[in-house]
Amino acid sequence: VSATVSGLAAGNHTVAATFNSGDPNFANATATSTTLSVQKNFVSASLAVQNASPIYNTANSATVMLTAAAGTPTGTVQFSVDGVASGSPVTVSSAAASYTLPVLTAGQHTIAASYSGDNTFVSAAATGIAITVSQVTPTVTWAAPAPITYGTALNGTQLNATASVPGVFVYTPVAGTVL
């Protein structure tokens, strides 16, 4: 005689067996209860970043894919930037979780993710990915200055360039120079 049990969540379960012979020559019997330990399934987490070389202030995202031998993981994924948790944990849907990265400063950053696990699957960490955020090249606008009379010092009328981002212009020659 055998029995199949399915659908048990991970953890310890008490299992008992009672034998009903249905034969008047044999008594019914009960086996001693035992504990059956159901282990959580392993899952692997792989991380992908939409753009490993973004330009400062452009949208970018990261996605974790969870792979298991059987079943579909649920739970949450916590994304991190440079070792610090970023945003709230993202709910896993169809064994994946996607996150819109915050605006990162120019330079190198490491994006990583950790899967929380659930009642069926153990937690897992995805290997971090290094990305390099490039600087933005600002737009500089400078109309050709009007002619000046000899002996007139350069001033804000001639030295009046503008840029698409805050900053400071350094003019050569400097304001006050007489050409």
Backbone as ProteinMPNN parsed JSONL, in Angstrom:
{"seq_chain_A": "VSATVSGLAAGNHTVAATFNSGDPNFANATATSTTLSVQKNFVSASLAVQNASPIYNTANSATVMLTAAAGTPTGTVQFSVDGVASGSPVTVSSAAASYTLPVLTAGQHTIAASYSGDNTFVSAAATGIAITVSQVTPTVTWAAPAPITYGTALNGTQLNATASVPGVFVYTPVAGTVL", "coords_chain_A": {"N_chain_A": [[0.849, -1.172, 0.0], [0.543, 2.215, -0.815], [0.864, 5.785, -0.608], [0.258, 9.011, -1.942], [1.219, 12.283, -1.423], [0.619, 15.636, -2.058], [1.233, 19.148, -2.649], [2.077, 20.216, -0.248], [3.188, 22.795, 1.829], [6.411, 24.32, 2.379], [8.182, 23.283, 5.269], [7.639, 21.647, 8.482], [5.667, 18.717, 8.754], [3.209, 16.693, 10.257], [2.799, 13.275, 9.853], [0.646, 10.561, 9.646], [-0.445, 7.15, 9.624], [-3.209, 5.045, 9.081], [-4.381, 1.788, 9.051], [-6.957, 0.084, 7.561], [-8.172, -2.971, 7.409], [-10.395, -4.336, 6.406], [-10.854, -6.973, 6.445], [-12.084, -9.668, 8.355], [-10.251, -11.185, 9.724], [-8.077, -9.69, 10.312], [-6.936, -7.063, 12.321], [-7.589, -3.545, 12.548], [-4.942, -1.121, 12.14], [-2.689, 1.379, 13.396], [-0.074, 3.426, 12.418], [2.799, 4.835, 13.973], [2.958, 8.32, 14.366], [4.897, 10.467, 12.327], [7.356, 12.954, 11.544], [7.433, 14.857, 8.676], [9.66, 16.58, 6.758], [9.494, 19.25, 4.647], [11.382, 20.767, 2.283], [12.253, 24.074, 1.102], [12.16, 25.108, -2.337], [14.936, 25.666, -4.533], [15.961, 28.663, -6.155], [17.098, 30.578, -8.883], [18.418, 33.807, -9.459], [18.57, 36.187, -11.941], [19.941, 39.183, -13.139], [19.267, 41.98, -15.176], [20.15, 44.989, -16.83], [18.645, 47.667, -18.429], [20.151, 49.644, -19.849], [23.523, 49.701, -19.887], [25.285, 51.747, -20.185], [24.259, 54.468, -19.668], [23.31, 57.938, -20.292], [23.622, 60.728, -18.174], [20.686, 61.603, -16.417], [18.821, 60.24, -18.0], [16.2, 57.894, -18.593], [16.252, 54.656, -17.081], [16.208, 51.135, -16.434], [15.956, 48.134, -14.403], [15.746, 44.572, -14.397], [14.795, 41.587, -12.798], [14.962, 38.149, -13.302], [13.504, 35.181, -12.231], [14.328, 31.823, -11.822], [13.259, 28.526, -11.52], [13.294, 24.986, -10.85], [10.796, 23.828, -10.714], [7.511, 25.127, -10.477], [6.362, 28.524, -9.727], [7.99, 31.295, -8.605], [7.014, 33.644, -6.057], [6.64, 36.671, -4.142], [8.93, 39.276, -3.205], [11.3, 41.613, -4.659], [14.171, 43.315, -3.77], [15.781, 46.057, -4.974], [19.051, 47.469, -5.323], [21.353, 50.21, -5.24], [24.668, 50.814, -5.545], [25.106, 49.367, -3.189], [23.121, 50.212, -1.446], [19.757, 50.017, -0.461], [17.245, 50.704, -2.832], [14.404, 52.48, -3.319], [11.127, 50.945, -2.755], [10.505, 47.441, -1.994], [9.874, 45.394, -4.869], [7.05, 43.771, -6.179], [6.982, 40.392, -7.206], [6.044, 39.18, -10.358], [4.869, 36.758, -12.488], [7.321, 35.407, -12.239], [9.201, 37.468, -12.4], [10.624, 40.738, -11.809], [10.547, 44.207, -12.213], [12.221, 47.365, -12.176], [12.317, 50.877, -12.098], [15.152, 52.684, -12.33], [16.638, 55.166, -10.151], [17.598, 58.607, -10.951], [20.935, 58.685, -11.674], [24.143, 59.884, -10.652], [26.837, 61.063, -12.767], [29.316, 58.671, -13.583], [30.612, 55.536, -12.214], [28.429, 52.914, -11.167], [26.953, 50.34, -9.126], [24.46, 48.03, -9.698], [22.234, 45.977, -8.017], [20.286, 43.122, -6.838], [17.966, 41.526, -4.603], [16.146, 38.639, -3.956], [13.317, 37.946, -1.992], [12.315, 35.447, -1.332], [9.732, 32.982, -0.669], [6.854, 31.132, 0.552], [7.458, 28.754, -0.676], [9.872, 28.94, -2.035], [13.397, 29.508, -1.602], [15.307, 32.382, -0.53], [17.229, 34.511, -2.746], [20.093, 36.0, -4.298], [20.891, 38.276, -6.863], [23.64, 38.584, -9.055], [25.526, 41.539, -8.964], [25.53, 44.299, -11.281], [27.74, 46.349, -13.005], [27.417, 49.68, -14.015], [28.072, 52.475, -16.139], [27.548, 55.793, -15.942], [27.325, 58.375, -18.189], [28.469, 61.774, -18.636], [26.354, 64.576, -19.417], [26.425, 66.481, -22.357], [26.217, 69.837, -22.385], [24.14, 72.256, -24.119], [25.417, 75.016, -25.706], [24.722, 78.349, -26.351], [25.489, 81.096, -28.322], [25.246, 84.056, -29.642], [26.628, 85.824, -32.432], [28.564, 88.554, -31.502], [27.754, 92.07, -31.71], [29.567, 94.509, -33.69], [32.194, 96.419, -32.108], [33.426, 99.616, -31.049], [36.77, 100.69, -31.514], [38.848, 100.593, -28.661], [36.869, 100.15, -26.832], [36.024, 98.374, -23.961], [35.653, 94.833, -23.465], [32.471, 93.509, -22.504], [29.439, 92.463, -20.794], [27.693, 92.696, -22.935], [28.972, 91.692, -25.178], [29.987, 89.314, -24.176], [28.017, 87.095, -23.64], [27.064, 84.427, -23.583], [24.856, 81.559, -23.31], [23.731, 78.61, -21.56], [22.382, 75.257, -21.544], [22.251, 74.188, -19.043], [22.837, 74.912, -15.534], [25.758, 76.817, -14.67], [29.11, 78.179, -14.983], [30.586, 80.536, -17.109], [33.777, 80.917, -18.592], [35.508, 83.338, -20.055], [37.737, 84.033, -22.752], [39.389, 86.438, -24.41], [39.11, 87.966, -21.121], [36.343, 89.75, -19.503], [36.466, 93.275, -19.68], [38.775, 93.519, -21.069], [40.525, 95.338, -23.531], [40.404, 95.289, -26.903]], "CA_chain_A": [[0.0, 0.0, 0.0], [1.313, 3.453, -0.839], [0.053, 7.002, -0.669], [0.948, 10.171, -2.494], [0.785, 13.542, -0.829], [1.162, 16.763, -2.813], [0.735, 20.465, -2.268], [2.493, 20.625, 1.085], [4.075, 23.952, 1.886], [7.678, 24.044, 3.044], [8.089, 23.244, 6.723], [7.452, 20.32, 9.058], [4.289, 18.229, 8.738], [3.017, 15.42, 10.936], [2.203, 12.293, 8.963], [0.226, 9.347, 10.351], [-1.114, 6.184, 8.741], [-4.135, 4.101, 9.707], [-4.677, 0.683, 8.144], [-8.244, -0.575, 7.753], [-8.007, -4.174, 6.593], [-11.623, -4.784, 5.767], [-10.859, -8.45, 6.569], [-12.386, -9.974, 9.757], [-9.138, -11.887, 10.359], [-7.019, -8.751, 10.637], [-7.387, -5.865, 13.037], [-7.1, -2.271, 12.015], [-3.698, -0.736, 12.809], [-2.256, 2.754, 13.19], [1.379, 3.605, 12.515], [3.223, 5.969, 14.785], [3.112, 9.561, 13.601], [6.27, 10.891, 12.077], [7.44, 14.31, 11.011], [7.953, 14.954, 7.327], [10.199, 17.915, 6.551], [9.457, 19.658, 3.25], [12.34, 21.854, 2.077], [11.914, 25.053, 0.071], [12.843, 24.937, -3.615], [15.953, 26.647, -4.877], [15.643, 29.552, -7.269], [18.23, 31.423, -9.275], [17.998, 35.161, -9.825], [19.474, 36.843, -12.887], [19.652, 40.613, -13.238], [19.613, 42.665, -16.433], [19.928, 46.435, -16.812], [18.251, 48.106, -19.768], [21.246, 50.354, -20.52], [24.71, 49.666, -19.031], [26.051, 52.976, -20.415], [23.302, 55.565, -19.884], [23.737, 59.321, -20.14], [23.003, 61.325, -17.001], [19.309, 62.099, -16.465], [17.972, 59.497, -18.926], [15.504, 56.791, -17.93], [16.909, 53.353, -17.13], [15.519, 50.192, -15.557], [16.582, 46.838, -14.146], [14.773, 43.489, -14.282], [15.263, 40.307, -12.253], [14.227, 36.956, -13.737], [13.673, 34.089, -11.272], [14.2, 30.536, -12.489], [13.185, 27.392, -10.604], [13.076, 23.71, -11.539], [9.35, 23.612, -10.778], [6.73, 26.157, -9.796], [6.593, 29.925, -10.059], [8.259, 32.073, -7.393], [6.295, 34.879, -5.742], [7.395, 37.416, -3.136], [9.388, 40.598, -3.607], [12.712, 41.819, -4.976], [14.695, 44.615, -3.354], [16.881, 46.509, -5.813], [19.967, 48.364, -4.62], [22.314, 50.973, -6.042], [25.897, 51.022, -4.78], [24.999, 48.721, -1.881], [22.062, 50.807, -0.627], [18.418, 49.717, -0.976], [16.699, 51.794, -3.648], [12.951, 52.346, -3.442], [10.445, 49.891, -2.011], [10.569, 46.142, -2.664], [8.995, 45.246, -6.026], [6.344, 42.49, -6.178], [7.302, 39.484, -8.307], [4.912, 38.807, -11.19], [5.313, 35.827, -13.54], [8.729, 35.089, -11.953], [10.057, 38.592, -12.764], [10.368, 42.019, -11.148], [11.238, 45.3, -12.904], [12.347, 48.56, -11.353], [12.86, 52.064, -12.756], [16.264, 53.187, -11.525], [16.632, 56.616, -9.933], [18.605, 59.345, -11.722], [22.242, 58.448, -11.062], [25.178, 60.845, -11.013], [27.818, 60.57, -13.733], [30.326, 57.811, -12.963], [30.29, 54.11, -12.16], [27.509, 52.478, -10.116], [26.642, 48.909, -9.151], [23.046, 47.726, -9.501], [22.08, 44.598, -7.532], [18.914, 42.805, -6.429], [17.806, 40.374, -3.715], [14.802, 38.05, -3.924], [12.945, 37.677, -0.596], [11.83, 34.091, -1.084], [8.313, 32.902, -0.299], [6.573, 29.884, 1.287], [7.915, 27.599, -1.439], [11.209, 29.152, -2.59], [14.38, 30.169, -0.748], [15.739, 33.691, -1.023], [18.37, 34.46, -3.661], [20.639, 37.305, -4.686], [21.388, 38.367, -8.237], [24.966, 39.184, -9.162], [25.454, 42.955, -9.304], [25.975, 44.733, -12.606], [28.332, 47.686, -13.009], [27.046, 50.548, -15.133], [28.793, 53.743, -16.148], [26.691, 56.892, -16.383], [28.117, 59.414, -18.86], [28.065, 63.163, -18.454], [25.582, 65.204, -20.482], [27.081, 67.63, -22.986], [25.212, 70.902, -22.455], [24.035, 73.064, -25.324], [25.861, 76.398, -25.492], [24.22, 79.256, -27.386], [26.179, 82.382, -28.246], [25.056, 84.807, -30.891], [27.784, 86.64, -32.804], [28.386, 89.899, -30.924], [27.76, 93.227, -32.624], [30.883, 95.158, -33.707], [32.412, 97.451, -31.092], [34.36, 100.674, -31.425], [38.109, 100.511, -30.957], [39.027, 101.199, -27.347], [35.783, 99.73, -25.939], [36.347, 97.135, -23.222], [34.655, 93.746, -23.567], [31.565, 93.457, -21.347], [28.324, 91.518, -20.902], [27.032, 92.809, -24.227], [29.65, 90.771, -26.08], [30.246, 88.044, -23.475], [26.667, 86.783, -23.151], [26.67, 83.06, -23.95], [23.941, 80.861, -22.394], [23.858, 77.148, -21.606], [21.156, 74.523, -21.204], [22.346, 73.77, -17.638], [23.509, 75.937, -14.724], [27.212, 76.747, -14.657], [29.823, 79.44, -15.079], [31.395, 80.693, -18.311], [35.074, 81.564, -18.475], [35.768, 83.916, -21.376], [39.111, 84.405, -23.098], [39.871, 87.236, -23.291], [38.146, 88.216, -20.052], [35.616, 91.023, -19.511], [37.316, 94.416, -19.337], [39.901, 93.568, -22.001], [40.356, 96.227, -24.683], [41.003, 94.624, -28.055]], "C_chain_A": [[0.899, 1.241, 0.0], [0.343, 4.622, -0.916], [0.906, 8.116, -1.251], [0.348, 11.418, -1.875], [1.411, 14.66, -1.66], [0.603, 18.066, -2.268], [1.119, 20.899, -0.871], [3.426, 21.818, 0.988], [5.362, 23.549, 2.582], [7.473, 24.128, 4.556], [7.907, 21.817, 7.196], [5.972, 19.966, 9.115], [4.241, 16.887, 9.46], [2.262, 14.487, 10.007], [1.87, 11.053, 9.786], [-0.472, 8.437, 9.352], [-2.0, 5.266, 9.567], [-4.5, 3.063, 8.656], [-6.015, 0.075, 8.529], [-8.25, -1.78, 6.82], [-9.265, -4.548, 5.82], [-11.768, -6.307, 5.815], [-11.09, -8.77, 8.038], [-11.236, -10.676, 10.47], [-8.021, -10.943, 10.783], [-7.618, -7.505, 11.289], [-6.893, -4.622, 12.284], [-5.837, -1.887, 12.784], [-3.371, 0.715, 12.461], [-0.747, 2.806, 13.359], [1.668, 4.828, 13.369], [3.396, 7.186, 13.886], [4.591, 9.884, 13.446], [6.233, 12.308, 11.51], [8.103, 14.259, 9.639], [8.394, 16.399, 7.123], [10.218, 18.211, 5.051], [10.36, 20.889, 3.117], [11.835, 22.81, 0.996], [12.714, 24.743, -1.19], [13.895, 26.025, -3.797], [15.499, 27.443, -6.092], [16.925, 30.315, -7.618], [17.673, 32.756, -9.755], [19.028, 35.751, -10.778], [18.993, 38.272, -13.119], [20.081, 41.139, -14.597], [19.29, 44.14, -16.262], [19.665, 46.861, -18.249], [19.411, 48.756, -20.515], [22.433, 50.411, -19.561], [25.579, 50.904, -19.19], [25.108, 54.156, -20.645], [23.984, 56.927, -19.786], [22.973, 59.882, -18.955], [21.608, 61.858, -17.326], [18.465, 61.456, -17.564], [17.373, 58.308, -18.18], [16.286, 55.482, -18.118], [16.172, 52.43, -16.166], [16.321, 48.916, -15.409], [15.481, 45.804, -13.964], [15.461, 42.248, -13.725], [14.349, 39.213, -12.784], [14.544, 35.848, -12.739], [13.408, 32.771, -11.974], [14.235, 29.431, -11.437], [12.903, 26.126, -11.41], [11.589, 23.427, -11.693], [8.653, 24.729, -10.012], [7.129, 27.56, -10.217], [6.804, 30.713, -8.771], [7.357, 33.307, -7.287], [7.137, 35.612, -4.706], [7.784, 38.77, -3.664], [10.881, 40.581, -3.94], [13.084, 43.226, -4.513], [15.888, 44.954, -4.237], [17.764, 47.433, -4.98], [20.909, 49.023, -5.619], [23.501, 51.257, -5.129], [25.767, 50.504, -3.351], [23.918, 49.261, -0.964], [20.713, 50.505, -1.267], [17.853, 50.948, -1.686], [15.203, 51.569, -3.823], [12.401, 51.236, -2.571], [10.631, 48.562, -2.727], [9.506, 46.041, -3.76], [8.37, 43.851, -5.995], [6.698, 41.681, -7.418], [6.015, 39.128, -9.033], [5.433, 37.948, -12.331], [6.816, 35.584, -13.451], [9.681, 36.206, -12.377], [9.671, 39.823, -11.953], [11.19, 43.084, -11.863], [11.165, 46.558, -12.058], [12.923, 49.693, -12.192], [13.92, 52.647, -11.839], [16.135, 54.686, -11.297], [17.654, 57.289, -10.851], [19.926, 59.19, -10.972], [23.235, 59.498, -11.528], [26.12, 60.222, -12.036], [28.891, 59.781, -12.98], [29.851, 56.378, -12.918], [29.413, 53.801, -10.951], [27.299, 50.976, -10.242], [25.165, 48.723, -8.812], [22.97, 46.261, -9.08], [20.632, 44.382, -7.121], [18.916, 41.556, -5.552], [16.351, 39.946, -3.711], [14.512, 37.609, -2.493], [12.664, 36.211, -0.305], [10.344, 34.145, -0.763], [8.096, 31.579, 0.431], [7.139, 28.651, 0.606], [9.369, 27.706, -1.881], [12.113, 29.884, -1.605], [14.729, 31.534, -1.343], [16.962, 33.517, -1.924], [18.82, 35.88, -3.977], [21.137, 37.223, -6.117], [22.762, 39.026, -8.206], [24.818, 40.632, -9.616], [26.02, 43.241, -10.685], [26.524, 46.153, -12.483], [27.85, 48.448, -14.238], [27.847, 51.838, -15.018], [27.891, 54.803, -16.76], [27.592, 57.986, -16.953], [27.585, 60.8, -18.549], [27.234, 63.614, -19.652], [26.43, 66.337, -21.055], [26.035, 68.724, -23.124], [25.233, 71.609, -23.808], [24.436, 74.489, -24.973], [25.382, 77.233, -26.676], [24.925, 80.596, -27.205], [26.067, 83.052, -29.596], [26.312, 85.619, -31.173], [27.587, 88.05, -32.262], [28.439, 90.984, -32.002], [29.154, 93.856, -32.603], [30.972, 96.225, -32.613], [33.428, 98.456, -31.625], [35.694, 100.405, -30.747], [38.23, 101.273, -29.637], [37.936, 100.817, -26.364], [36.185, 98.413, -25.262], [35.232, 96.109, -23.418], [33.794, 93.733, -22.31], [30.452, 92.453, -21.614], [27.563, 91.599, -22.208], [27.66, 91.836, -25.22], [29.779, 89.368, -25.468], [28.944, 87.577, -22.82], [26.176, 85.392, -23.574], [25.704, 82.5, -22.902], [24.13, 79.358, -22.572], [22.557, 76.51, -21.156], [21.154, 74.021, -19.763], [23.027, 74.885, -16.844], [25.028, 75.741, -14.776], [27.805, 78.132, -14.813], [30.633, 79.439, -16.37], [32.711, 81.352, -17.945], [35.419, 82.026, -19.874], [37.259, 84.213, -21.531], [39.039, 85.213, -24.392], [38.741, 87.574, -22.309], [37.452, 89.571, -20.233], [36.578, 92.124, -19.052], [38.527, 94.535, -20.249], [39.553, 94.506, -23.151], [41.101, 95.562, -25.831], [41.691, 95.594, -28.957]], "O_chain_A": [[1.891, 1.301, 0.727], [-0.832, 4.464, -1.245], [2.123, 8.148, -1.069], [-0.871, 11.582, -1.815], [2.611, 14.63, -1.933], [-0.375, 18.077, -1.521], [0.548, 21.857, -0.348], [4.341, 21.842, 0.165], [5.397, 22.547, 3.296], [6.691, 24.941, 5.048], [8.009, 20.879, 6.406], [5.133, 20.792, 9.474], [5.127, 16.05, 9.291], [1.227, 14.846, 9.445], [2.71, 10.553, 10.534], [-1.023, 8.902, 8.354], [-1.594, 4.772, 10.619], [-4.874, 3.396, 7.532], [-6.204, -0.388, 9.654], [-8.323, -1.634, 5.599], [-9.181, -5.029, 4.69], [-12.725, -6.853, 5.268], [-10.396, -8.229, 8.899], [-11.237, -10.759, 11.698], [-7.12, -11.336, 11.523], [-8.648, -6.98, 10.866], [-5.934, -4.659, 11.513], [-5.671, -2.275, 13.941], [-3.72, 1.212, 11.39], [-0.209, 2.286, 14.337], [0.851, 5.744, 13.458], [3.921, 7.081, 12.777], [5.409, 9.607, 14.323], [5.192, 12.784, 11.057], [9.184, 13.695, 9.469], [7.604, 17.328, 7.292], [10.875, 17.511, 4.281], [10.129, 21.915, 3.756], [11.093, 22.417, 0.096], [13.809, 24.186, -1.119], [13.765, 27.139, -3.291], [14.753, 26.951, -6.938], [17.725, 30.647, -6.743], [16.61, 32.824, -10.371], [20.216, 35.81, -10.461], [17.799, 38.528, -13.274], [21.144, 40.778, -15.103], [18.294, 44.503, -15.637], [20.378, 46.46, -19.168], [19.636, 48.456, -21.688], [22.367, 51.089, -18.536], [26.515, 51.101, -18.416], [25.151, 54.78, -21.706], [25.092, 57.046, -19.264], [21.805, 59.551, -18.753], [21.385, 62.476, -18.367], [17.491, 62.057, -18.018], [17.978, 57.784, -17.245], [16.891, 55.241, -19.162], [15.579, 52.893, -15.192], [17.241, 48.647, -16.181], [14.41, 46.114, -13.441], [16.571, 41.904, -14.131], [13.125, 39.326, -12.726], [15.71, 35.6, -12.433], [12.388, 32.613, -12.645], [15.116, 29.399, -10.579], [12.348, 26.185, -12.507], [11.167, 22.849, -12.695], [9.17, 25.212, -9.005], [8.093, 27.76, -10.956], [5.903, 30.791, -7.936], [6.993, 33.921, -8.29], [8.259, 35.191, -4.427], [7.068, 39.358, -4.475], [11.615, 39.67, -3.557], [12.398, 44.199, -4.827], [16.884, 44.231, -4.251], [17.293, 48.093, -4.055], [21.216, 48.478, -6.679], [23.351, 51.868, -4.071], [26.261, 51.13, -2.413], [23.802, 48.819, 0.179], [20.533, 50.707, -2.468], [17.971, 52.075, -1.204], [14.788, 50.572, -4.413], [13.117, 50.658, -1.753], [10.886, 48.539, -3.931], [8.389, 46.535, -3.606], [9.075, 42.86, -5.805], [6.714, 42.202, -8.533], [5.009, 38.811, -8.399], [6.337, 38.359, -13.059], [7.505, 35.558, -14.471], [10.843, 35.939, -12.682], [8.543, 39.939, -11.472], [12.384, 42.898, -12.098], [10.2, 46.793, -11.331], [13.902, 49.5, -12.914], [13.629, 53.053, -10.713], [15.592, 55.401, -12.139], [18.482, 56.611, -11.46], [20.025, 59.52, -9.79], [23.175, 59.952, -12.671], [26.192, 59.0, -12.159], [29.317, 60.166, -11.892], [28.824, 56.032, -13.502], [29.613, 54.342, -9.863], [27.446, 50.406, -11.323], [24.684, 49.195, -7.782], [23.577, 45.401, -9.717], [19.846, 45.327, -7.06], [19.739, 40.657, -5.723], [15.445, 40.752, -3.498], [15.351, 36.975, -1.853], [12.763, 35.777, 0.843], [9.77, 35.223, -0.606], [9.061, 30.964, 0.885], [7.287, 27.608, 1.243], [10.033, 26.689, -2.082], [11.666, 30.762, -0.868], [14.471, 31.796, -2.518], [17.643, 32.493, -1.867], [18.035, 36.827, -3.93], [21.73, 36.225, -6.528], [23.003, 39.931, -7.407], [24.067, 40.918, -10.548], [26.878, 42.514, -11.186], [25.871, 47.042, -11.936], [27.871, 47.93, -15.355], [28.248, 52.238, -13.924], [27.519, 54.728, -17.931], [28.508, 58.462, -16.282], [26.407, 60.977, -18.239], [27.39, 63.1, -20.76], [27.08, 67.068, -20.308], [25.076, 68.577, -23.882], [26.223, 71.559, -24.538], [23.874, 75.097, -24.062], [25.6, 76.884, -27.836], [24.962, 81.159, -26.111], [26.717, 82.657, -30.564], [26.989, 86.055, -30.242], [26.561, 88.678, -32.526], [29.075, 90.831, -33.044], [29.856, 93.749, -31.598], [29.976, 96.846, -32.242], [34.191, 98.159, -32.544], [35.763, 99.966, -29.599], [37.788, 102.414, -29.506], [38.049, 101.121, -25.177], [36.625, 97.469, -25.919], [34.053, 96.448, -23.523], [34.292, 93.916, -21.199], [30.529, 91.678, -22.567], [26.851, 90.658, -22.561], [26.951, 91.222, -26.017], [29.689, 88.364, -26.175], [28.788, 87.654, -21.601], [24.998, 85.216, -23.885], [25.73, 82.917, -21.744], [24.624, 78.897, -23.601], [21.74, 77.134, -20.478], [20.147, 73.478, -19.307], [23.722, 75.718, -17.426], [25.509, 74.616, -14.912], [27.091, 79.135, -14.78], [31.293, 78.45, -16.689], [32.757, 82.237, -17.092], [35.602, 81.21, -20.777], [37.942, 84.589, -20.579], [38.636, 84.654, -25.412], [37.561, 87.474, -22.647], [37.903, 90.42, -21.002], [37.394, 91.921, -18.153], [39.234, 95.542, -20.211], [38.441, 94.479, -23.677], [42.3, 95.304, -25.732], [42.251, 95.197, -29.979]]}, "name": "protein", "num_of_chains": 1, "seq": "VSATVSGLAAGNHTVAATFNSGDPNFANATATSTTLSVQKNFVSASLAVQNASPIYNTANSATVMLTAAAGTPTGTVQFSVDGVASGSPVTVSSAAASYTLPVLTAGQHTIAASYSGDNTFVSAAATGIAITVSQVTPTVTWAAPAPITYGTALNGTQLNATASVPGVFVYTPVAGTVL"}
